Amino acid sequence: MTDLLRDRLFLIWLLLIAVTLLSAMIGGAHGFAAAGHGAAATWAVLAIAFGKVWLVMANFMEVRGAPRALRLICAGWLLIVFAILLSTHAGIVPL
């Protein structure tokens, strides 16, 4: 068991589970969104989701050890998609 807790990918997997539960609590029927903070809950859940995407890309898809250009392309793509989703939600960019 101690070897498992020293494994970086296992710890990242545990972190992904924890933030998944956190986003479910924030956006769930009894969470932050139910208290009348729907927009803030949406933004928080989206930020958590994109953080999870980065963790998966960097560690499980091994972008973390890739050449710098590929890391920058992946990070840029992620930021562009995140910005488009947030600006669409905010009503800045209509669908």
Beta strands, then each sheet from edge to edge (+ up, - down):
end
